[in-house]
Amino acid sequence: MKPKTPTRPDEMRREYNFDYSTAVRGKYFRRIMREGANVAVLEPDVAKVFRNSAAVNEALRSLLQISETTRRLTKSTSKRTATTHR
């Protein structure tokens, strides 16, 4: 029996042969959008500010926190009944 030669994980095997000339950009985009994946496409000016998803999530969480605080401050007091002074 021939001993196995260990391959380093960062090396590709010789039998892999990728042909990028047949690759299609955005091949699954429509399917992902149709299935309702959690994908948001940023406009170029916004993408310059938010370089990765962690930055976008942090900004959105801050906005949600501010929104929640503001909502509590401006919540209507409809449960109170108007009383007349005698």
N, C-alpha and C positions, 0 to 999 in steps of 0.2 A: 504494500500500500504506500502510495506516494504521500509524503507529509504536505499539509496545506501551508502555503506561504501567506503569512498575515498581510493584509492590506491596511494601509493607513487610512483613517476615515476621511482625510482631506484629499485623497487621490481618487480620481475617477478610474473605473475599470476600462480596459481597452475595448470591450465589446459594446460600450455605449457609443452611439453615433447619432448626434443630433443634427438634423437638417433644418436650420432656421430659415431657409429660403421658402419653405412652405408654411411658415408661421403666419397667423392672422391676428392683427392687433384688435383688441376689444371683442374677441370672438364670443365671449359669454356675457358681455355687458347687458344686452337686451334681456336675456334670460334672468339674470340677477335682478334687474329692475322689475321684471314682470312678477317674479316670485316674492318680491317685497323684502329684499335683504336690507339690513341696516347699513346702507351705503349713502353717504352724502357727498355730492360733488361740489367742491368749493370753487368759487369764481377765482380767477387768477390773482386779483388784488388781495383777496382774503387769504389765499394760499401762501402769499409772500409773508404774511404775518404769522400764520399758524403753520409751522413747518411739519408737524406730525399730529397724530390723533390724540396724543396725550395733552398737547397744548389746546386743542379744540375742546376736549372734554373738560379740562380745567376751567376754561373760559365759560363754557355753558353751565357748569356747576355753580360758578360764581354768579352768573346771571339768574339762575334758578333761586339761589339763596337770597339775592337782592329782591327778586320778585316776590318771594314768600314773605319777606320782612315787610315790604311795601303793602302787600295784600292785607296783612294783619293790621297795619296802621290805618288803612282806609276802609276796612270792613264796615258795612253799614250797621247801624244799631237799630234794626227793624224790630228786634224783640222787645225793646222798651216801648211802653205805652206813653202817650202824651198825657200829661196831667195838667190840669188848670190850677192856677193859684187862686185861693179864696181870700 
